[in-house]
């Protein structure tokens, strides 16, 4: 059994700056476990504010980067958990999600949460196979 922490340029440094004690991705036994990711600017690491469309696209683009850095891809995702501040966003998030998982989408949970310590409305985590 092995466990490998994956550092993602810009995003890992941003989380350290925010003093968040987590690894964005951990590779273990053929899987990649991605921590919940809020909408982050991939060039600056800052939290992106905007409507749910902008935030959802930012999160999924971030997860794509995390997975690729870990040697995986969106095509290899087997489980997704979406945490959202308002269940009314469900149809909008689904429309965007379909673009990122157009065929054979992974298993998924969609859960409404109360709040986060920063201003954003969505966070997504996933588990993928290693490439």
N, C-alpha and C positions, 0 to 999 in steps of 0.2 A: 504494500500500500504506500502510495506517495501523495504528497500534498504540495502544490506549487502555487505561490501567490503571484498574481499577474499585475504588474504596474502598467497603468495606462497614462501615457504622456498627457500633461495638462490636467486631466481629471483627477488623477491620484494626488497630484500636488495641491489642487484646489481643496480636496477633502481634508488633506492634512492642515491646510491653512484654516479651514473651518473647524478643525479639531474633532473631526468625525472618525472614530476608531473602527474602521472597516477596510476590507480589501474589496476593490471593485469586482474582481474575479478570482476564483480559486479553482485550479485544475486538480481533480482527484479521480483516480480509477476510471479514466475514460470519459469523465464528465467535466463540464465547465459550469460552475455555479456563479451567477452574476447577482451581486447585491442590488437592492432596489435603487434605481437611478432616477433622480429628479430631472427636470429640464435644465440642462447645462449647456452653456456655450462651449463648443469643442475647441475653440481657439483661446479662450480666456479662462474657462472654468467657472465663470460667473453664472448664477442662477438666471434663467431666462424667464421674464415675465411676459405675459401676453394672453391671448385667448386660448381656449383648450386645444384648438387646432395647432397653433404654434407650439404650445407646450408638448403635445403628444408627438408631433414630428420630431422635436428636439430630443425627447426621451428615446424614441425608437432609433434615431440616428446615433445617439450616444450608445445604446445597447449594441448596435451594429458595430461600432468602433471597438467597444470592449470585447465583444466576441471575436472579432477579427484579430485583435491584439493577442488574444488567448489561443489563437489557432483554430477557431471555430467559425460559425456563420449563422445568420438567421435561418438558413435552410436546415440547420442541424438542431434547432431549438425543439425540445420535447415538452416543456412546461413553462407557462407564463403566468405570473400573478400581477394583476393591475390593481393599484390602490388609487382611489379617486375621491375628490372632495365632495362631488355632487353626482348622484346617480343619474341625473338628467343628462349628463354628458355621454351616457352609454351609446346612443346611436352615432354621435359624432366620432367618438373614439373608435367604434367599430368600422366606420368608413375609412379612417386613416389606417387602422390596423390591417385591414384587408389588402392595402397596397404593399405592406411589408411582409405579409404572409399570404400571398395570393393563392397558393395551392396547399392542400393537406396541412391546415394550420395546427399548431401544437395544442395540447390540452391547456385549459386556461381557467383561471379564477378571476372574477371581477368583484372587488370589495370596496364599499364606501367607508372612508375613515373621517375622523373629526377634524384633525388639523396636523400641520407639521410645524417645526420651529422656524421655517422660512416661508415666504410667500410663493407658493406654487400649488397647483391643483391635481397633479398626477405624479405617480411614481410607479415604475415597472421593474420587476425582477424576473429572471428566467433561469432555466437549467437547459444546457445544450450538450450534445455529444461533442467530444473533441474531434477535430478534423483529421 
